[in-house]
Amino acid sequence: MRDRPRRYAAPERWAASPGGALGRRAGPPLPEAPGSRRAGTAADAGPRPAAGTARRLPGYVAGYLFVAPAILYLVLTAVYPVATVVAMGLQDVTAGRWHFVGAAHYAAVLRDPIFWNAVWNTSIFTAASVVLQLAVGLGFALLLHETWFHRGVRNTMRGALILPWVFSTAAAALMWSLLYDPYGLFNYLAVGVLHWPQPIAWLGDARLALGAIIVVNTWKSYPFYMVALLGALQNILPELYDAAKVDGAGPWQRFVAVTLPQLRTVLVAISTVDLITTFGHVDLVNMLTQGGPGRATETVAFYVYRTALLDGNLTRGAATSTIMLVLLVLGTQAYLRALARRGEPSW
Amino acid sequence: MVTASSRGRARALGHHVWLVGLTSVAAAVILVPVAWMVSASVRPIREVLTYPPVLVPKTVSGEYMARILHDPTYQRFFANSIVLSLGALVLSLTLGALAGYGFSRFRLPGGQAMLLGILSVLMLPRVTLIVPYFRLAHVVGLYDTLPGLIVANTAFLLPIATWLIKGYLDSIPQELDEAAMVDGCTRVQSLRKVVAPLAVPGLVGVAAFIFIGAWNEYLLAVVLTETPRSQTLTVGLASFFGQYVRDWNGIMALSTLASVPLVAIFVFLQRWVVQGMSAGAVK
C-alpha cells in the first residue's frame, strides 16, 4: 500500500522570494489578474508554496504549453458537443434539412408520461444500486481490513473480490443471463430446490426485471467502493480506536463512533461519483431488456438512446439529453446539500 | 499466564478461521457468474443449463473456443478491440501525461478552473453525447471507422488519465526536479531523466486503467459503428442478445476469450490498478 501523499514544508528562502513580495501573490491565486500573462516573467512566477498542494516551478507560460493539447482536445470533443446538443434540441429535421423549432421538443418530452416513467425507474435503479454497492463494498472492505495472518492470502482475496470490475459490462450481462435462463442456476434453485411451481422469468417479469438488472449492476460495480473504502480504512489513525477502547466502546460502538465518521468524506465523494455514473448508465438495460418488459426497465439514459438511435429522432434525443443533464446537476446538488453537515457550506 | 496466552492464541486462531472462511465463501459466491461463463465455454451447454446443473464436467472440449478463434468475423473483432484500446491508450496517455505534468509542476492562473472543467467532463454521462457524436461522426467522415472510435473514447479517458497522472506526480517530491535544474539540467532534461523514471509505476497503472476502460467500452462502439469492419468485441458480445436461437457455447467462449487479456493485465498489475482505482475515487 502506498503511503498517504506527503506534504512538503516550504523552505525558509521562499518567504523572501521575489514572488512573495508581490501583493497579489499573497491572496488566493485563482482569479486571473488582467495582464497576468504579460507579467509572467521568470521572477514574477517564482516558486511559492500553495496551501496544501505541491509547490510549483517558475514559468507558467511553459506550463500552458503542457496542458494546452489536452484542454484543446476536450474542448473539441466534449465541450463543443455538449453545446451542440443543447442547440440540436431546439431544431428539427424534415427531409434532411435542419430548422429551428424552439422549445417544442423540450415541451414534448416533459409532457411525455413515458419520460416520467423513465425518471421514476432511473430513481429506483440509481438509489438501489448506490445503496447496495455501498453496503457490499463496505462489508468486504471491513473484512479485508481485519488483521490477516498472511498478507498473500489477503491480497488474493482482494483480487478475487475486485474481479467483477475487470469484466466488460457485455461479459457481465452475458454471465448473468446464463444464470437467469429458464434452465439456469437461479431457476434450478427456485424450482428444483425451493419447489417453485414454474421457472421464474427474472428479466421477463415486469415486477422483477429492474431488480434483476440492479443485481447485475451491483455485482459489476461494488469493487469500486470496496477498493476506495479499504484505502480510507487504512488511513484511519489507530490511536482513535485505542482511545475509544479506553473509553469502553465495544466493536459496534467503535464502528459507529470512529469508523463511519472517518469514512464520511470518502463515502460522500465516491457515492456522488457513483450516483452520476449510475444515472447515466445505459449498457445493461440495452443488452438485457431493451427497456422491457413494457417500459418496466426503461431509464432516462435508455430513453435518450431509444429516441435518438432506435426511433431515429435525433433532435428529440438531443432535447432529452439536455433535460437529463439538468436533472443530473439538480439531483447531484440536492444529494450533496442533503449530506452537508449543518454549518458547513454544501459542495 | 500460560493458560491466558494460549487462550489468546486460540482466540486469534478462531478469528483467522472465521475471517478466511467468511471471505472465501463470499468470494466463491461473487465468482459464480464467472465460473458459469468459463464452464459454458468448454462443455456442452446441456450440462450447464439443466436441473440440477452438472458441477463436475463430463466432457471438456476446446472446440467452441477453437471455432471462435478461427472465425474471421471474431478475429476482426479482436483486432479492432486491440487497435482501439492501444490507440486510445497512446492518445490519452500522451495528452494526459503532458497535462498532468503541467498541472502538477506549474502554478497556472486559471489552472484550478481548468482542472474542475476536466473533472466535469469526467462526470459527463456518455449517453448525453451520443447524439452530437453520431452526427459529427457522419459530418467529418469518421462514422463506422476505428479512428472515430479512438477519438470518441479518448474524450472520456483523457480526463481520468490527466487527474490520475497529476495526482501521481504531486506525490513525487519537487525537490528532485528542482535539484536537477539547479545542477544545470533544462526542464526537458529534468523531466526525462528525473521525473519520468519515477513516474513509471504510476503511468503503468494509468495505462492499465485506460486499456481496461477502452477494451470494455460498449455505448460509443454501438452508436458509432455498424459493420464488423470497425465493430469491437463488446458489440460482438452484445449482438448475442438479439439472436432468437442462442448459441450459448459460442458466446461464452467468445466472452471468456474477450476477458482473458483483462484478467491477465489485472493479475500482473493488480497493485497499480488498485492504486489507480482508489486514487480515482478519492481525488
Interface residues (C-beta under 8 A of the other chain):
Chain A: R2 P5 R6 Y8 P29 L30 E32 A33 S36 R37 A45 P47 R48 A50 T53 A54 R55 R56 L57 G59 Y60 A62 G63 Y64 L65 F66 V67 P69 A70 I71 Y73 L74 T77 A78 V79 P81 V82 T84 V85 M88 F140 L143 L144 E146 T147 W148 F149 V153 N155 M157 R158 G159 A160 L161 I162 L163 P164 W165 V166 F167 S168 T169 A170 A171 A172 A173 L174 M175 W176 S177 L178 L179 D181 Y183 G184 L185 N187 Y188 V191 G192 W219 P223 F224 V227 A228 L230 G231 A232 V266 A269 I270 V273 I276 T277 F279 G280 V282 D283 N286 M287 L288 A301 V304 Y305 A308 L309 L314 G317 A318 S321 T322 M324 L325 L328
Chain B: H15 H16 L19 V20 L22 T23 S24 A26 A27 I30 L31 V32 P33 V34 W36 M37 A40 V48 L49 T50 Y51 P52 P53 L95 G96 L98 A99 Y101 G102 F103 S104 R105 F106 R107 L108 P109 G110 G111 Q112 A113 M114 G117 I118 V121 M123 L124 P125 R126 V127 T128 L129 I130 V131 P132 Y133 F134 R135 L136 V151 A152 T154 A155 L158 P159 T162 G167 L169 D170 S171 P173 Q174 E175 D177 E178 M181 R187 I212 W215 N216 Y218 L219 V222 V223 L233 T234 L237 A238 F240 F241 W248 I251 M252 S255 A258 S259 L262 V263 F266 V267 Q270 V274 Q275 M277 S278 A281 V282
